């Protein structure tokens, strides 16, 4: 079954960025609704291969019936080992469309959306133990403060953390409405949706260890790409974009690029996109999710 609600963001720039060769081996590490994967398959010949990763069981409903396609139901933080298990040491291109898929937002019981009441879950991988409810009910005030401040960039993160710790003394958090009710007095007037989106983003990143997984993935991508292979990454907020930009340009997440004894830069990639590619006004009008997307492309040295 192929879903009909997933609109791939910046589809053509992603395909162009991969520089697809008909007989090449490509990886879509965020399969989701399968939109990008189906387009990649159109550009592959009979000997080409596409390997797709997704830890969300719902994504398997969208797997195409194609002998050139291999699906791996794993987090892309385990990229290198899973490719080797399938017999691939190196590949010609890797695509990552980060963040939450449209489907995950649209299914209320997953707990990703501020629009619906549901359990405070937010797990992309349902086998993980940590949920948003457990974070809210067990994390210390100081740890909550850091999560909301760093991952959500919430301005009153300290007050918010204190309110949560105080509220759970009377009753533990179980669903989205209980969270909204507890923090209602701390939400700036007229900015309710933006504020809640920041709070949810912080919880989701912590539940799924998204930043650590992203960094693990980028390091492995540098190992498995062939020289000349392309890495194409689309991010949706600065916390994702920053490590992608730094790693592509410097080969590390912080600090300056390392040099050898002769002054030659030691880094795995050459950046193709000096500035991030953003969606056109026309695409944003058709797909609001594209509004915050930033696409970066690099070539393995």
PyMOL commands that set and color helices and strands:
alter all, ss='L'
color gray80, all
select helices_A, chain A and resi 11-18+35-42+57-62+76-85+102-106+108-110+132-138+141-151+157-170+176-186+192-208+210-224+238-250+281-286+288-292
alter helices_A, ss='H'
color red, helices_A
select strands_A, chain A and resi 25-28+49-53+69-72+91-97+225-235+258-259+265-266+269-271+294-300
alter strands_A, ss='S'
color yellow, strands_A
deselect
rebuild
show_as cartoon
